[in-house]
Amino acid sequence: MGEGRGLRLRPAAGVRERHLSALLEERGRVPDDAPLKDVVEDAQLLGSLELAGFRFDWPEVRGSRLSGAGPEAILALRRARAAVPPQAPLTVSGLLAWHTALEGPLGFRRAPRERERSPPAPPELVESRLALLETWLGARSGQDLRPEQAAALAMARIVEILPFDDGNGRVARLAASHLLVRGGRRPPVLVAGDGPRLVDALQAAFRLETAPLATLLEEASDRALDVMIQALENGEA
């Protein structure tokens, strides 16, 4: 799948939406049928693992779906995706459920971590700071945010806090995807090529400038269109 290799020049979203609709009509399909959703999920899974430093390829990810076997990192992220109901609010217990599926029942980080310019939360404050994020997103001010804004806020806050010893990026991406889908958007397909821009956007979000991260997540959600079109054209779904 070409979606794993960064953005290309492409038609506007409206043009691609019409192209997707035409392909679906030609094939007697609907946008949310299971095979298409599976391809988007696998593209998202591959990209998240690439950003986490794992080196898998598209056949490995697709093969793990068909066989139920494969590298543990792939299977764990697949389990994590199913650990929280799609329409559930974002909660501290949900973050723990995702992390437990990824890394086991390890709980929150217990040791200090260092980071230049934006130190992570001290271990004793991790849970309370995540609880503040849960409360804020559940309040009217959080509910008034557009899905990509809420997703950017959650992702930045989780990465800023660093609640776990490992897997923080994957949990943050699961949280962002959860909020986008819950808000009616397509799942964001972030890929390895987004890495430098993602780092810069997170640094800006630590300074309370979340617009660059929200824009990146909105574009990543839009990228799911390309994945669906390519899958239909190549007979992958």
Buried (B, 14 or more C-beta within 10 A) or exposed (E): BEBBEEBEEEEEEEEBBEBBEEBBEEEEBEEEEEEBBBBBBBBBBBBBBBBBEBEBEBEBBBBBBEEEEBBEBBBBBBBBBEBBEEEEBBBBEBBBBBBBBBBEEBBBBEEEBEEEEBEBBEBEEBBEBBEBBBEBBEEEEBEEBEBBBBBBBBBBBBBBBBBBBEBBBBBBBBBBBBBBBBBEBBBBBBBBBBBEBBEEBBBBBBEEEBEBBBBBBBBBBBBBBBBBBBBBEEEBB
